[in-house]
Amino acid sequence: MTVSVSLGPRLQAVASLVPEGSILGDIGTDHAYLPIFLYETEKIAKAVAIDVHEGPYKSALTAVKSRKLGDSLDVRFGDGLMPLEVGEVNTLTLAGMGGRTMLEIFSARPDVMKGISNLILQPQGAEGAVRLTLLEQGWKLGFERLVEEDERIYVVMAFSKESGWGLDELQERETVWAQRLYPLAEKEQMTEKEFQSIVHILVWQFGPLILEGHKELLTKQFNEYRDRLLIQMKQMKKSNSPEIIEKIREVSYKLTLVEGLSSWQ
C-alpha cells in the first residue's frame, strides 16, 4: 500500500511503539495522520480517530475520506474516550496534550480502559505524574525515549499491561540515584526528608529509564530545566517572605541535584 503521509520525529516515535496488528484509538487525532500512516504501513488492523475540536475533526474526516480509508479508519467527534464502545480498541495513542489531561481522559472511562492493553503517550508536561499514576494503577513501563523536533525535546512512553518494568522495579532505580547523589546532600546540608523528596521529583520527572541513557538529548533537557529553575529563582528573590525564602532553598537544592544527575551522563 502506498504511504501517503509522512510524520515528524515526534509522531514517528509514537508510531514505532504501536504493536503490530493493534486496533487503535487515536485520541486528539488532529489530521488523523498517525492512524493513516499506521494503516498504510500495515501496522494496525483498523482505528478510531477522535478529536474534541471541530476544526481538527473535519480535517481528519477529509484526510480519511480523500484516501478512501473510511471502512478501516473511523473518525469521530467527541471528548477523550467518550465516543468509544467498551472493547472496541486495544491500543491507545495520545500525543501533544498535557499529561494531566491524559490522566483525566483515562479516569473518565474506566470501562474502556479495562480493555486496553497498550498505551503510547507523548505528554507535554506532568510527565512524572503520568509515569507514577499509571504504574500505581498496575501498568508496566515498557519503553520511553526522548525525541527532538523543531528544537524542542519531547518524551514518548509505552505502557503495557503485560510486559515492562513495574513500579517496584523502577523504585529500585530511584534508590540507586539517591545513593549516587547522597554526597551532594551532605555537602549542601540537606535534611533527609528534603533530599528524598527532591530526588523523587527529579527521577520521575526526567524518567527512570531515560536517566540511564539518551545522553545528548538528556543533557540538553537538563540544561533547559536548569534555565527554568534559574528564572524561577530570580523571580522569587524579589520577595522576602518566609515562604518564598524556603522555596528558594528548595530550588537551590534542585539545581544542585540536577547538576549531579548531569554529571553521571
C-alpha contacts under 8 A as a table, 3 or more apart, distances in Angstrom:
res1	aa1	res2	aa2	distance
1	M	40	E	5.82
1	M	41	T	7.00
1	M	42	E	7.89
2	T	40	E	6.56
2	T	41	T	7.98
3	V	6	S	7.81
3	V	37	F	6.56
3	V	40	E	5.38
3	V	41	T	6.53
4	S	37	F	7.37
4	S	40	E	7.66
5	V	33	Y	6.53
5	V	36	I	7.38
5	V	37	F	6.06
6	S	33	Y	7.89
6	S	37	F	7.26
7	L	10	R	7.73
7	L	11	L	5.76
7	L	12	Q	5.46
7	L	33	Y	7.42
7	L	34	L	7.38
7	L	37	F	7.81
8	G	11	L	5.69
8	G	12	Q	5.88
8	G	149	E	7.28
9	P	12	Q	4.93
9	P	13	A	6.07
9	P	147	V	6.73
9	P	148	E	6.90
9	P	149	E	6.02
10	R	13	A	5.31
10	R	14	V	6.59
10	R	147	V	6.18
10	R	148	E	7.10
10	R	149	E	6.42
10	R	154	Y	7.14
10	R	156	V	7.85
11	L	14	V	4.87
11	L	15	A	6.04
11	L	34	L	6.85
11	L	95	A	7.68
12	Q	15	A	5.01
12	Q	16	S	6.16
13	A	16	S	5.19
13	A	17	L	6.79
13	A	147	V	7.38
13	A	156	V	6.94
14	V	17	L	5.56
14	V	18	V	6.91
14	V	93	T	7.60
14	V	95	A	7.89
14	V	120	I	6.38
14	V	121	L	7.23
14	V	122	Q	7.34
14	V	156	V	6.47
15	A	18	V	5.46
15	A	34	L	6.98
15	A	38	L	6.79
17	L	120	I	6.77
17	L	158	A	6.67
18	V	22	S	7.16
18	V	43	K	7.79
18	V	91	T	7.68
18	V	120	I	6.85
19	P	22	S	5.78
19	P	43	K	7.45
19	P	44	I	7.83
20	E	43	K	4.98
20	E	44	I	6.00
21	G	42	E	7.98
21	G	43	K	5.75
21	G	44	I	4.54
21	G	45	A	5.31
22	S	43	K	7.29
22	S	44	I	4.79
22	S	45	A	6.00
22	S	46	K	7.45
22	S	89	V	7.91
22	S	90	N	6.57
22	S	91	T	6.16
23	I	44	I	6.08
23	I	45	A	5.66
23	I	46	K	5.25
23	I	47	A	5.58
23	I	88	E	7.80
23	I	89	V	4.97
23	I	90	N	5.56
23	I	91	T	6.14
24	L	35	P	7.63
24	L	44	I	6.98
24	L	45	A	7.99
24	L	46	K	6.39
24	L	47	A	4.41
24	L	48	V	6.20
24	L	89	V	5.51
24	L	90	N	6.37
24	L	91	T	4.94
24	L	92	L	5.80
24	L	93	T	7.40
25	G	47	A	5.70
25	G	48	V	4.87
25	G	49	A	5.98
25	G	50	I	7.49
25	G	89	V	5.92
25	G	90	N	7.63
25	G	91	T	6.13
25	G	92	L	4.76
25	G	93	T	6.36
26	D	29	T	5.51
26	D	32	A	7.97
26	D	34	L	7.84
26	D	35	P	6.93
26	D	47	A	7.26
26	D	48	V	6.30
26	D	49	A	4.84
26	D	50	I	6.13
26	D	92	L	5.85
26	D	93	T	4.90
26	D	94	L	6.25
27	I	49	A	6.34
27	I	50	I	5.05
27	I	51	D	6.31
27	I	80	G	6.09
27	I	81	L	7.29
27	I	92	L	7.22
27	I	93	T	6.23
27	I	94	L	5.27
27	I	95	A	7.82
28	G	49	A	7.69
28	G	50	I	5.77
28	G	51	D	4.60
28	G	52	V	6.94
28	G	80	G	7.40
28	G	94	L	6.53
28	G	95	A	7.22
28	G	97	M	7.96
29	T	32	A	4.90
29	T	33	Y	7.57
29	T	34	L	7.41
29	T	49	A	5.64
29	T	50	I	5.61
29	T	51	D	5.59
29	T	56	P	7.57
29	T	57	Y	7.80
29	T	60	A	7.31
29	T	94	L	7.98
30	D	33	Y	7.67
30	D	51	D	6.42
30	D	56	P	4.62
30	D	57	Y	6.56
30	D	59	S	7.22
30	D	60	A	6.25
31	H	56	P	5.84
31	H	57	Y	7.29
31	H	59	S	5.27
31	H	60	A	4.15
31	H	61	L	7.91
31	H	63	A	6.70
32	A	35	P	5.69
32	A	36	I	6.15
32	A	49	A	6.41
32	A	59	S	7.93
32	A	60	A	4.85
32	A	61	L	7.97
32	A	63	A	7.05
32	A	64	V	7.41
33	Y	36	I	5.03
33	Y	37	F	5.94
33	Y	60	A	7.78
33	Y	63	A	7.91
34	L	37	F	5.21
34	L	38	L	6.19
35	P	38	L	5.01
35	P	39	Y	5.99
35	P	47	A	6.48
35	P	49	A	7.16
35	P	73	L	7.44
36	I	39	Y	5.24
36	I	40	E	6.01
36	I	64	V	7.29
36	I	73	L	7.63
37	F	40	E	5.19
37	F	41	T	6.06
38	L	41	T	5.24
38	L	42	E	6.22
38	L	43	K	5.23
38	L	44	I	5.81
39	Y	42	E	4.89
39	Y	43	K	5.87
39	Y	44	I	5.28
39	Y	45	A	6.80
39	Y	46	K	6.77
40	E	43	K	7.65
42	E	45	A	7.18
44	I	47	A	7.40
45	A	72	S	7.58
46	K	72	S	4.90
46	K	73	L	5.79
47	A	72	S	6.48
47	A	73	L	4.89
47	A	74	D	6.28
47	A	89	V	7.56
48	V	73	L	5.79
48	V	74	D	4.71
48	V	75	V	5.86
48	V	76	R	7.13
48	V	89	V	7.76
49	A	60	A	7.87
49	A	73	L	6.95
49	A	74	D	6.02
49	A	75	V	4.67
49	A	76	R	6.11
50	I	57	Y	7.19
50	I	75	V	5.92
50	I	76	R	4.89
50	I	77	F	5.76
50	I	78	G	6.40
50	I	79	D	7.71
50	I	80	G	7.30
50	I	83	P	7.57
51	D	54	E	7.53
51	D	56	P	6.60
51	D	57	Y	5.35
51	D	76	R	6.80
51	D	77	F	5.43
51	D	78	G	5.84
51	D	79	D	6.74
51	D	80	G	7.46
52	V	57	Y	7.16
52	V	77	F	5.77
52	V	78	G	4.61
52	V	79	D	4.81
52	V	80	G	7.16
53	H	56	P	5.81
53	H	57	Y	6.11
53	H	77	F	7.54
53	H	78	G	7.84
54	E	57	Y	5.03
54	E	58	K	6.11
54	E	77	F	7.31
55	G	58	K	5.33
55	G	59	S	6.25
56	P	59	S	4.90
56	P	60	A	6.01
57	Y	60	A	5.14
57	Y	61	L	6.16
57	Y	75	V	7.36
57	Y	76	R	7.16
57	Y	77	F	6.08
58	K	61	L	4.98
58	K	62	T	6.15
59	S	62	T	5.16
59	S	63	A	6.12
60	A	63	A	5.04
60	A	64	V	6.19
60	A	75	V	6.78
61	L	64	V	5.33
61	L	65	K	6.08
61	L	75	V	5.85
62	T	65	K	5.18
62	T	66	S	5.87
63	A	66	S	5.40
63	A	67	R	6.57
64	V	67	R	5.38
64	V	68	K	6.30
64	V	69	L	5.41
64	V	70	G	6.01
64	V	73	L	6.95
64	V	75	V	7.82
65	K	68	K	4.85
65	K	69	L	6.10
65	K	70	G	5.83
66	S	69	L	7.84
68	K	71	D	7.77
69	L	72	S	5.65
69	L	73	L	5.83
70	G	73	L	5.11
70	G	74	D	5.98
70	G	75	V	8.00
71	D	74	D	7.11
76	R	83	P	6.86
77	F	83	P	7.34
78	G	81	L	7.86
78	G	82	M	6.46
78	G	83	P	5.79
79	D	82	M	5.71
79	D	83	P	7.18
80	G	83	P	7.47
80	G	105	I	5.40
81	L	84	L	5.51
81	L	105	I	6.53
81	L	106	F	7.45
81	L	108	A	7.75
81	L	109	R	6.49
81	L	112	V	7.48
82	M	109	R	7.13
84	L	88	E	6.68
84	L	112	V	7.37
85	E	88	E	5.40
85	E	112	V	7.01
86	V	89	V	7.95
86	V	111	D	6.31
86	V	112	V	4.78
86	V	115	G	7.01
87	G	90	N	7.03
87	G	112	V	6.45
87	G	115	G	5.21
87	G	116	I	7.72
89	V	92	L	7.61
89	V	115	G	7.37
89	V	116	I	6.88
90	N	115	G	6.01
90	N	116	I	4.39
90	N	117	S	5.49
90	N	118	N	6.77
91	T	116	I	5.60
91	T	117	S	5.95
91	T	118	N	4.77
91	T	119	L	5.92
91	T	120	I	7.84
92	L	116	I	7.22
92	L	118	N	6.42
92	L	119	L	5.01
92	L	120	I	6.30
93	T	119	L	6.05
93	T	120	I	4.86
93	T	121	L	5.83
94	L	97	M	7.34
94	L	102	M	7.39
94	L	120	I	6.61
94	L	121	L	5.04
94	L	122	Q	6.31
94	L	123	P	7.66
95	A	121	L	5.73
95	A	122	Q	4.44
95	A	123	P	6.15
96	G	122	Q	6.08
96	G	123	P	6.02
96	G	124	Q	6.03
97	M	101	T	6.80
97	M	102	M	7.12
97	M	122	Q	7.53
97	M	123	P	5.64
97	M	124	Q	5.58
98	G	101	T	5.19
98	G	102	M	6.49
98	G	123	P	5.35
98	G	124	Q	4.68
98	G	125	G	5.39
98	G	126	A	6.94
99	G	102	M	5.10
99	G	103	L	6.50
99	G	123	P	4.71
99	G	124	Q	5.97
99	G	125	G	5.49
99	G	126	A	4.95
99	G	127	E	5.98
99	G	129	A	7.27
99	G	130	V	5.89
100	R	103	L	5.03
100	R	104	E	6.22
100	R	125	G	7.83
100	R	126	A	6.27
100	R	129	A	7.34
100	R	130	V	7.10
101	T	104	E	5.05
101	T	105	I	6.20
102	M	105	I	5.07
102	M	106	F	6.36
102	M	123	P	7.60
102	M	130	V	7.93
103	L	106	F	5.13
103	L	107	S	6.17
103	L	130	V	6.85
103	L	133	T	7.98
104	E	107	S	5.14
104	E	108	A	6.16
105	I	108	A	5.37
105	I	109	R	7.11
106	F	109	R	5.80
106	F	110	P	6.67
106	F	113	M	6.73
107	S	110	P	5.81
109	R	112	V	5.44
109	R	113	M	6.37
110	P	113	M	4.91
110	P	114	K	6.30
111	D	114	K	5.52
111	D	115	G	7.50
112	V	115	G	5.73
112	V	116	I	6.99
113	M	116	I	5.11
116	I	119	L	7.60
117	S	160	S	5.74
117	S	161	K	5.50
117	S	162	E	7.50
118	N	158	A	7.19
118	N	159	F	5.69
118	N	160	S	4.57
118	N	161	K	6.73
119	L	157	M	7.96
119	L	158	A	5.67
119	L	159	F	4.99
119	L	160	S	6.42
120	I	156	V	7.20
120	I	157	M	5.72
120	I	158	A	4.49
120	I	159	F	6.41
121	L	156	V	5.71
121	L	157	M	5.19
121	L	158	A	6.39
122	Q	154	Y	7.12
122	Q	155	V	5.89
122	Q	156	V	4.57
122	Q	157	M	6.40
123	P	126	A	7.33
123	P	127	E	6.28
123	P	154	Y	7.88
123	P	155	V	7.06
123	P	156	V	7.38
124	Q	127	E	7.24
124	Q	154	Y	7.33
126	A	129	A	5.25
126	A	130	V	6.40
126	A	205	Q	7.49
127	E	130	V	5.13
127	E	131	R	6.30
127	E	204	W	7.55
127	E	205	Q	5.76
127	E	206	F	7.72
128	G	131	R	5.21
128	G	132	L	6.17
128	G	201	I	7.43
128	G	204	W	4.58
128	G	205	Q	4.22
128	G	206	F	7.30
128	G	207	G	7.17
129	A	132	L	5.30
129	A	133	T	5.79
129	A	204	W	7.81
129	A	205	Q	7.87
130	V	133	T	5.40
130	V	134	L	6.11
131	R	134	L	5.62
131	R	135	L	6.12
131	R	141	L	7.87
131	R	204	W	7.06
131	R	207	G	7.96
132	L	135	L	5.14
132	L	136	E	5.94
132	L	167	L	7.75
132	L	204	W	7.36
133	T	136	E	5.16
133	T	137	Q	6.30
134	L	137	Q	5.01
134	L	138	G	6.58
134	L	139	W	5.45
134	L	140	K	7.86
135	L	138	G	5.17
135	L	139	W	4.82
135	L	140	K	6.03
135	L	141	L	7.29
135	L	166	G	6.44
135	L	167	L	5.36
136	E	139	W	7.24
136	E	167	L	6.65
138	G	161	K	7.27
138	G	166	G	7.41
138	G	167	L	7.88
139	W	159	F	6.22
139	W	160	S	5.85
139	W	161	K	5.16
139	W	166	G	7.03
140	K	159	F	5.43
140	K	160	S	5.26
140	K	161	K	5.92
140	K	162	E	7.17
140	K	163	S	6.20
140	K	164	G	4.91
140	K	165	W	5.11
140	K	166	G	4.82
140	K	167	L	7.38
141	L	144	E	7.70
141	L	157	M	7.46
141	L	158	A	6.16
141	L	159	F	4.60
141	L	160	S	6.54
141	L	163	S	7.78
141	L	164	G	5.07
141	L	165	W	5.07
141	L	166	G	6.57
142	G	157	M	7.80
142	G	158	A	5.57
142	G	159	F	5.49
142	G	160	S	6.50
142	G	163	S	6.39
142	G	164	G	3.95
142	G	165	W	6.07
143	F	157	M	5.86
143	F	158	A	5.20
143	F	159	F	7.26
143	F	164	G	7.47
143	F	209	L	7.57
144	E	155	V	6.90
144	E	156	V	5.47
144	E	157	M	4.24
144	E	158	A	6.19
144	E	209	L	6.72
144	E	210	I	6.59
145	R	155	V	5.68
145	R	156	V	5.49
145	R	157	M	6.74
145	R	210	I	6.26
145	R	214	H	7.40
146	L	153	I	6.60
146	L	154	Y	5.63
146	L	155	V	4.55
146	L	156	V	6.41
146	L	210	I	7.50
146	L	214	H	6.94
146	L	217	L	6.71
146	L	218	L	7.54
147	V	153	I	5.69
147	V	154	Y	5.31
147	V	155	V	6.26
147	V	156	V	7.51
147	V	217	L	7.58
148	E	151	E	6.13
148	E	152	R	5.47
148	E	153	I	4.45
148	E	154	Y	6.17
148	E	217	L	7.61
149	E	152	R	5.39
149	E	153	I	6.52
149	E	154	Y	7.72
153	I	217	L	7.36
153	I	221	Q	7.03
159	F	164	G	7.53
160	S	163	S	5.83
160	S	164	G	6.85
165	W	169	E	6.08
165	W	170	L	6.55
166	G	169	E	5.49
166	G	170	L	6.42
167	L	170	L	5.24
167	L	171	Q	6.04
168	D	171	Q	5.10
168	D	172	E	6.48
169	E	172	E	5.27
169	E	173	R	6.98
170	L	173	R	5.07
170	L	174	E	6.58
170	L	208	P	6.53
171	Q	174	E	4.88
171	Q	175	T	6.36
172	E	175	T	5.00
172	E	176	V	6.40
173	R	176	V	4.98
173	R	177	W	6.37
173	R	208	P	6.47
174	E	177	W	5.18
174	E	178	A	6.25
174	E	199	V	7.56
174	E	200	H	6.90
174	E	203	V	6.34
174	E	208	P	6.94
175	T	178	A	5.00
175	T	179	Q	6.31
176	V	179	Q	5.16
176	V	180	R	6.34
177	W	180	R	5.01
177	W	181	L	6.12
177	W	199	V	7.58
177	W	203	V	7.78
178	A	181	L	5.21
178	A	182	Y	5.84
178	A	196	Q	7.20
178	A	199	V	6.33
179	Q	182	Y	5.30
180	R	183	P	7.36
181	L	184	L	5.62
181	L	185	A	6.87
181	L	257	L	6.87
181	L	260	G	6.33
181	L	261	L	7.57
182	Y	185	A	4.99
182	Y	186	E	6.44
182	Y	195	F	7.92
183	P	186	E	5.15
183	P	187	K	6.24
184	L	187	K	4.99
184	L	188	E	6.15
184	L	256	T	7.35
184	L	257	L	7.13
184	L	260	G	7.50
185	A	188	E	5.21
185	A	189	Q	5.87
185	A	190	M	5.16
185	A	191	T	7.75
185	A	195	F	6.31
186	E	189	Q	4.88
186	E	190	M	6.34
187	K	190	M	7.90
188	E	253	Y	7.67
190	M	194	E	6.08
190	M	195	F	5.98
190	M	253	Y	7.84
191	T	194	E	5.18
191	T	195	F	6.15
192	E	195	F	5.14
192	E	196	Q	6.07
193	K	196	Q	5.35
193	K	197	S	6.06
194	E	197	S	5.27
194	E	198	I	6.26
194	E	250	E	7.90
195	F	198	I	5.40
195	F	199	V	6.15
196	Q	199	V	5.20
196	Q	200	H	6.07
197	S	200	H	5.20
197	S	201	I	6.34
198	I	201	I	5.04
198	I	202	L	6.14
198	I	253	Y	7.75
198	I	254	K	6.49
199	V	202	L	5.20
199	V	203	V	5.96
199	V	257	L	7.53
200	H	203	V	5.44
200	H	204	W	6.25
201	I	204	W	5.61
201	I	205	Q	5.94
202	L	205	Q	5.00
202	L	206	F	6.07
202	L	254	K	7.94
202	L	258	V	7.62
203	V	206	F	5.53
203	V	207	G	5.62
203	V	208	P	5.70
203	V	211	L	7.66
204	W	207	G	4.84
204	W	208	P	6.22
206	F	210	I	6.77
206	F	211	L	6.75
207	G	210	I	5.10
207	G	211	L	6.07
208	P	211	L	5.43
208	P	212	E	7.11
209	L	212	E	5.57
209	L	213	G	7.44
210	I	213	G	5.53
210	I	214	H	6.31
210	I	218	L	7.73
211	L	214	H	7.38
211	L	218	L	7.57
211	L	265	Q	7.90
212	E	265	Q	7.84
213	G	218	L	7.83
213	G	265	Q	7.39
214	H	217	L	5.83
214	H	218	L	5.59
215	K	218	L	5.12
215	K	219	T	5.92
215	K	265	Q	5.85
216	E	219	T	5.35
216	E	220	K	6.55
217	L	220	K	5.04
217	L	221	Q	6.13
218	L	221	Q	4.84
218	L	222	F	6.08
219	T	222	F	5.05
219	T	223	N	6.29
219	T	262	S	6.49
219	T	265	Q	7.60
220	K	223	N	5.08
220	K	224	E	6.31
221	Q	224	E	5.10
221	Q	225	Y	6.15
222	F	225	Y	5.08
222	F	226	R	6.11
222	F	258	V	6.90
222	F	262	S	6.80
223	N	226	R	5.08
223	N	227	D	6.19
224	E	227	D	5.08
224	E	228	R	6.36
225	Y	228	R	5.16
225	Y	229	L	6.32
226	R	229	L	5.05
226	R	230	L	6.16
226	R	255	L	6.37
226	R	258	V	7.49
227	D	230	L	5.14
227	D	231	I	6.28
228	R	231	I	5.19
228	R	232	Q	6.14
229	L	232	Q	4.95
229	L	233	M	6.07
229	L	251	V	6.53
229	L	255	L	7.15
230	L	233	M	5.04
230	L	234	K	6.13
231	I	234	K	5.11
231	I	235	Q	6.36
232	Q	235	Q	5.29
232	Q	236	M	6.26
233	M	236	M	5.04
233	M	237	K	6.14
233	M	248	I	6.05
233	M	251	V	6.83
233	M	252	S	7.98
234	K	237	K	5.37
234	K	238	K	7.25
235	Q	238	K	5.81
236	M	239	S	5.77
236	M	244	I	6.34
236	M	245	I	7.93
236	M	248	I	6.79
237	K	240	N	7.14
237	K	244	I	7.83
237	K	245	I	7.79
237	K	248	I	7.48
239	S	244	I	6.66
239	S	245	I	7.93
240	N	244	I	6.74
240	N	245	I	6.56
241	S	244	I	5.35
241	S	245	I	6.31
242	P	245	I	5.06
242	P	246	E	6.24
243	E	246	E	5.21
243	E	247	K	6.31
244	I	247	K	4.87
244	I	248	I	6.11
245	I	248	I	5.07
245	I	249	R	6.45
246	E	249	R	5.21
246	E	250	E	6.51
247	K	250	E	5.01
247	K	251	V	6.27
248	I	251	V	5.10
248	I	252	S	6.10
249	R	252	S	4.99
249	R	253	Y	6.26
250	E	253	Y	5.11
250	E	254	K	6.27
251	V	254	K	4.96
251	V	255	L	6.26
252	S	255	L	5.13
252	S	256	T	6.40
253	Y	256	T	5.05
253	Y	257	L	6.26
254	K	257	L	5.18
254	K	258	V	5.97
255	L	258	V	5.17
255	L	259	E	6.24
256	T	259	E	5.25
256	T	260	G	6.42
257	L	260	G	4.75
257	L	261	L	6.20
258	V	261	L	4.98
258	V	262	S	6.10
259	E	262	S	5.03
259	E	263	S	6.18
260	G	263	S	5.16
260	G	264	W	6.76
261	L	264	W	5.48
261	L	265	Q	7.11
262	S	265	Q	5.47
